[in-house]
């Protein structure tokens, strides 16, 4: 029995070590790829910097689930890592790294501003949808609920690519059915819907998407999206 316990403990320790090594490998690979995409390094520099990053990663992983004091230590480790990497770079490489960080900072600031504006747009749209609900008949509300019930679960873009042709066709059929259910409501309230659309602040474009929507910014897309809002 004692031998079984020791074996089990050794197995747990081995699994923990393997998991830790995988985390360290992942952190090291990610940081090196990011660095290599910014500056060109010699093989000697790569080997030396990778060694610094790996040693730092081991320390960080060991402290990751620790107390607040441990988190402060992680900050010190990362600061020391950056200083060691700088020592291994040329002046030109340091300047390139500095310029890249400034660009990243500006991009983050722009994204934060964009997200805030998008949040404001959603709030305004939601408020208008609640107000619009007051002029709908019970039959129209029932049709909207019926259309909402048909909506497929949202899927990640990658998952959507992996849909079978049959599943894609099924979704097209669902969209057509939803359009048929909503069309009478759109026709009954087109004046109000167009007025709401005209009053809305311009929707900020996402960095990873064009300014127009997936249907070429057609009015129908707005009608459907607005009516199906909860």
Secondary structure, DSSP 8 states (H G I E B T S, - for coil): -HHHHHHHHHHHHHHHHHHHHHHHHHHHHHHHHHHHTTS---HHHHHHHHHHHHHHHHHHHHHTTS-HHHHHHHHHHHHHHHHHHHHTS-HHHHHHHHHHHHHHHHHHHHHHHHHHHHHHHHHHHHHHHHHHGGGS-HHHHHHHHHHHHH------HHHHHT--HHHHHHHHHHHHHHHHHHHHHHHHTHHHHHHHHHHS------TTS-SS-TTTT-HHHHHHHHHH--
